[in-house]
Amino acid sequence: MSTTISNAEEDCIRAIHASPYRVVIAASGGGSSAISALLNIPGGSDTLLEAIVPYCEASLTSWLGATPERFCKPETALRMATVAFRRARELSPATPDLTQPNPAAPNPPLTDRLLGLGATCSLASEPPKRGPHRIHVAVQSKNSTQLYSLELAKGARDRSGEEAIASQVVLRALAIASGAEPLFEVATADGEALTSREQRADPLLAEVWSGETASAWSLPDGSLDKEGSRAPVGLLSGSFDPFHRGHAALQDAAEKHLGGAVYFELPIVNAEKPPIDFLTLRDRLAQPFGQPVLLTAVPIFVEKARIAPGTVFVIGVDTAVRVVDARFHAGRDDQLREALADLLDLRCRFLVAGRYDDEHFMTLADVEIPTGFEVLFEELPEAEFRVDLSSTQIRRGQHRSG
């Protein structure tokens, strides 16, 4: 692994070390020489909290907590960055005197000066890759997401040359996120272009994302509201990746069944997936929901119920299976039963829609509900709703066509 860097890169690294920001880096497939470069310049301990190189499929899956649908994609870099930011928070727990901004202090509060960086690359190899050589780097902070992408000209460099470019993209992305100067330009070849996207979060959204505020409503006009205009009868919870006609049909069927308004709930933090970054969240919320969307940062339904007591949660049968799975309650049946009892106390229940799972049409009858809690669950009859379409199927189709 080459760690030779230019004078401009060295100056930039010194500026990164002098900034108040600290970072966790995850680099897969390329960009790992940036880690060595950061540590070879004095001051690395002031910047780097942790670095991981999840190189094989199993390692990256373990880091993300889920298998990515594709490994060298912008979406994977974004997920790596959010997990890295979460890890940075674990390694730097806020102390009471640092949890609130202090205008007189020279540095921002602790949580505001943490970064998570994810890099996923597909570089020159033996045997040669048939697909393009690409670099995707994402940086996540408490209130912003940045994404950098570069497709390399195949044959313009050898493996070490492409790794040097990946390292440059990582270092430049980190420098921009930490406000370091001077910057340097990535040594792109003719026909190459480093692209970037950034999304800064509304302060209320940043509070929800970081868990400082329980929830917020995203309204159809694009604004955010902490309270919302009125409480719906039901909430249709999902990741909406993407929102499709099945979601719209389920909402309509649930409103008819319940006799009242059903809005949508988008969990920023999911029990089985990395947190949603701000770029992805912006794209999700731009979809044609046509109704208010409740944004939450709580992964399990008993916590959602505390935000919206008395609500009917409209879910698919696959989600119902997870609701009664003790894995999401520290693996303990007693904690699962306690959570279900709390749901009863909070006057919440579930309206469960069937779903085709590639073998048969699953219904509520296929869910093993703990004895005594059957009253929490009601089936939405197949005659009232059945759409054999999922967001996963749509994404797979998009990947094939792409």
Steps between C-alpha positions, in 0.01 A plus 500: 500500500652829387497783753695756292317831498561841349597810695151640439341187645734515801405863566133407477543212745669732750201734467263206558690409817480862617121508459271403791343212307549131574409220263436129463597373154381185324666429164416200282665413169726806501587821679665331796835672429332822617491344846876445491553854372300644790702299752838572341461873562530599870163571657314197372367419846328839501303403189452126471279323753496170315562357153368178353561335163201265448647349184316172453124467457445352845698779669311780325167329572596475867601869510172613343282254689340397169615374160514787250312439178812614310842558650660780298208740483433848641230352725755267661745784567218701659405211725862443597528866596190497722620188679843662540340812650299285741823326598668839555223590744553172685871571531445862609211506748387853575567625851251737665710813442527427129141417407393861441660758270716759672544813284806601698678172444756476216367160389147380424338253741630144492220346294535781244867418437468131421514358148441162343667427166420207273690411182420220258711453190534269202858533379734324259553133584621167366322361307381835360150614594245513219306786658602861559757602760325725751552686825217603733572688823239630745539709812231522768475754779224583745342744256633426149575228247757535221557255215787493249516271197764448232508255209858433401623466143582131465861439409615851586672379819610179668352381828731713715421804288127449544547445874685832519199673341261326740714621790488854364120492478477374860739766632335782306154394617621491860666840464184662363284350777741620769546847352872445443704729273687491272328246276666321211353387169452132425731398213230400253585394143343631180133407486473439875284719723465487877135570579358600837164529670421648840192527717490713813217410734238729641586551871182315608582208272856489635358480853281203408784329314728529803229390744478837677135537391260206485330580169399758242240523226600553138202675340391479134626854435853392599505672840576334834278527807575367847134441592306446177154637427286209625551145615403231247316181586780293355863512390634296209859425594764419241835590344331599168808415293330580269141606572277310255139431410480222759563749779234736362250215463570376855450848643169533315382155616604573859313832503184328379541219753573730794265780401758775543821658372812287462831682462848362441784436745857489375748375762837668457641222716388146414541192717681314221658771284754781534360849570378694195735779395374849411547465124299179492242645736455803274437270203257282698297799617483639145282202401125556439364402842222759487465474877707608803791272587603443861879482533627304798838380626370205703542148360229301680124546516463539874715813470292622206189444713636731768527770233150432362283332768165367385623442144425205273825405327438373148768244412571208271502146634881487466524792742250332734739205522774738620267669751471170691864399456694505828821580306395864502455494877847388610406145400283464811140380495421686822607832346294425190192433711565816700514701176173345376337577835616862469342517154171391654531763773570765237180397314688410185442207270598366157303465177687232306494464121590174329798466271627256239843369599606318176338178623152581630280786613581554868230624736469572870432128551867438417620718790567335838353756738584450868202375697292776651593765244286390205275804556785726389480369144221525242517365148421719201308249285647400165171605339569857617868514406745292301782641288781258419769764466786600726762773508768230487360365172496850353862565603613167352327591175674838497838333554439258211392780267794716613 
